[in-house]
């Protein structure tokens, strides 16, 4: 497999190759695969669009803006925000004054909480908020993260406080761990939710302990009965 040059990222290209459908075992079509002998079969028709993109507010992702869309930038968005949680290849969570977003996967980049970054990628609908996928992340500075607000479960849901830093007081129901993380099962009012720690070690908490947890909120659809 020949590795394609990074300069093709976000460029508008014409490709000559052999198209073949992809099916599952039920003969349902999953998509198309385009096979190309070598990079000479790829022609750049318009240079990368990423350099021409204006920074959008996170709350504006996926919102219709007249005159913004073009054949070369449909679905491509750029946001600027402060890193609130990160992993080397994603997901990385960023926030600005209007909201928070998850950059699900991105170019390898050594980032730290508090870094100010520009993320350019393809916006798509998440469960409650827009997310960015297949992104390039570039560090542009450093910023002080505002003190996260102390919220209730109801306030988090009502304000759609998704993918953003928050603090919440809750009672420990149970504690456990998996190969990848450690978890606390917590209760605040009538709501049960979990808190995950992917690095470090949690101290043992007795059941019934009252704790204050600070972290990134991830809203999920309730399971259907």
C-alpha positions in Angstrom: 0.0 0.0 0.0 1.4 3.4 -1.0 1.1 6.1 1.5 -0.6 9.2 0.1 1.1 12.6 0.5 -0.4 14.8 3.3 -0.8 17.6 0.7 -3.9 15.8 -0.6 -5.8 16.3 2.6 -8.9 18.5 2.0 -8.0 19.0 -1.6 -10.6 18.5 -4.4 -9.3 15.7 -6.5 -10.3 13.6 -9.6 -9.5 9.9 -9.3 -9.3 7.3 -12.0 -9.6 3.7 -10.8 -11.7 0.6 -10.5 -14.9 0.9 -8.5 -16.3 -2.1 -6.7 -19.3 -2.4 -4.3 -18.9 -3.8 -0.8 -21.7 -6.1 0.5 -22.4 -7.8 3.8 -23.5 -11.4 4.1 -27.1 -10.4 3.5 -26.2 -8.9 0.2 -26.9 -5.4 1.5 -24.6 -2.8 0.0 -22.3 -1.1 2.5 -20.5 1.2 0.2 -18.1 1.5 -2.6 -14.3 0.8 -2.8 -12.2 2.7 -5.4 -8.9 0.9 -6.2 -6.1 3.0 -7.7 -2.8 1.6 -9.1 -0.6 4.5 -7.9 -0.8 8.2 -7.0 -0.4 9.2 -10.6 -4.1 8.4 -11.1 -5.0 11.1 -8.6 -5.2 14.7 -10.0 -5.6 17.7 -7.8 -8.3 20.0 -9.3 -8.3 22.5 -6.4 -5.8 22.9 -3.6 -6.6 22.1 0.0 -9.6 24.0 1.3 -8.4 24.0 4.9 -6.3 27.1 4.6 -9.2 29.2 3.4 -11.6 28.2 6.1 -12.8 30.8 8.7 -13.0 29.7 12.3 -16.5 29.0 13.4 -18.0 29.0 16.9 -18.5 25.5 18.2 -22.3 26.1 18.6 -22.4 27.0 14.9 -21.2 23.6 13.7 -23.7 22.0 11.2 -25.8 25.2 11.3 -26.8 26.4 7.8 -25.0 29.6 6.8 -25.9 31.2 3.4 -22.9 31.5 1.2 -20.6 29.4 3.4 -20.9 26.1 1.5 -19.0 25.4 -1.7 -18.1 22.3 -3.6 -14.7 22.1 -2.0 -15.6 22.8 1.6 -19.0 21.0 2.2 -18.8 19.3 5.6 -15.4 20.8 6.4 -15.2 23.1 9.4 -12.6 24.7 11.6 -13.0 25.6 15.3 -10.7 27.2 17.8 -10.9 26.2 21.5 -9.2 25.2 24.6 -8.3 21.6 25.2 -10.2 20.2 28.2 -9.3 16.5 27.7 -7.1 14.8 25.2 -5.7 11.5 23.9 -2.9 11.4 21.3 -5.0 10.4 18.3 -8.4 11.4 19.8 -10.9 11.9 21.1 -9.8 15.4 22.2 -12.4 17.7 23.7 -12.3 21.4 23.1 -14.4 24.3 24.4 -14.9 27.9 23.4 -17.3 30.5 24.8 -20.3 29.0 23.0 -19.9 25.2 23.8 -17.8 22.1 23.7 -17.1 19.5 21.0 -15.4 16.2 20.7 -12.7 15.8 18.0 -13.2 12.0 17.6 -10.0 11.3 15.7 -7.2 13.5 14.5 -3.6 13.8 13.4 -1.1 12.7 16.0 -0.3 15.7 18.2 1.1 16.0 21.7 -1.4 18.2 23.5 -2.1 19.1 27.1 -5.1 20.5 28.9 -5.2 24.2 28.5 -3.7 24.2 25.0 -5.4 26.6 22.6 -5.9 24.7 19.3 -7.4 25.0 15.9 -9.2 21.8 14.7 -10.1 21.3 11.1 -12.2 18.4 10.2 -15.5 17.0 9.0 -18.5 18.0 11.2 -21.2 15.4 11.8 -24.1 15.0 14.2 -23.3 13.4 17.5 -25.9 12.1 20.0 -26.5 15.6 21.4 -23.8 17.9 19.9 -21.9 18.1 16.7 -18.5 16.3 16.6 -15.5 16.6 14.3 -14.0 13.6 12.6 -10.8 13.0 10.5 -9.4 16.3 11.8 -6.1 18.0 11.7 -5.3 19.7 15.1 -2.8 22.5 15.4 -1.7 24.1 18.6 -1.8 27.9 18.4 -1.3 28.9 22.1 -2.3 28.3 25.7 -5.2 29.6 27.7 -6.5 29.5 31.2 -9.4 27.1 31.6 -12.3 28.8 33.4 -13.5 27.3 36.7 -16.1 24.6 35.7 -19.5 25.4 37.1 -21.1 23.3 39.8 -24.3 21.8 38.2 -27.0 19.4 38.9 -28.0 16.6 36.5 -31.1 18.5 35.6 -29.1 21.6 34.8 -26.7 19.7 32.6 -29.5 18.2 30.6 -31.6 21.3 30.4 -28.7 23.4 29.2 -27.4 20.7 26.9 -24.1 21.0 28.7 -22.5 18.3 26.5 -18.8 17.7 26.0 -17.9 20.5 28.4 -16.2 20.7 31.8 -18.5 20.6 34.8 -18.6 19.7 38.5 -21.3 17.7 40.2 -22.0 16.4 43.7 -23.1 12.8 43.9 -23.2 9.7 46.1 -21.0 6.7 45.3 -23.2 3.6 44.6 -20.4 1.3 43.4 -16.8 1.3 42.2 -15.1 -0.9 39.6 -12.5 -1.1 36.9 -11.9 -2.6 33.5 -8.7 -3.2 31.4 -9.0 0.3 30.0 -10.4 2.5 32.8 -11.8 2.8 36.3 -15.4 3.7 37.0 -17.6 5.1 39.7 -21.3 4.5 39.6 -22.8 7.6 41.1 -26.3 8.9 42.0 -27.5 12.5 42.2 -31.2 12.8 43.0 -33.0 10.1 41.0 -30.3 10.0 38.3 -27.6 7.3 38.0 -24.5 7.9 35.9 -20.9 6.8 35.7 -17.6 8.6 36.0 -14.6 7.2 34.1 -10.9 7.7 34.8 -8.7 6.5 32.0 -5.3 7.4 33.6 -4.1 7.3 37.2 -5.6 5.4 40.1 -8.8 6.2 42.0 -8.7 5.9 45.8 -11.2 3.5 47.3 -14.5 5.1 48.1 -17.0 3.5 50.4 -20.5 3.1 49.2 -22.6 6.1 50.2 -19.7 8.5 50.1 -20.5 12.0 49.0 -18.1 13.1 46.3 -17.6 16.1 44.0 -16.5 15.0 40.5 -15.0 17.3 37.9 -14.9 16.1 34.3 -16.3 16.2 30.7 -20.0 15.6 30.5 -21.2 13.2 27.8 -25.0 13.1 27.3 -26.5 9.9 26.0 -29.8 8.9 24.6 -31.8 6.8 27.2 -32.1 3.2 26.3 -35.4 2.0 24.8 -37.4 -0.4 26.9 
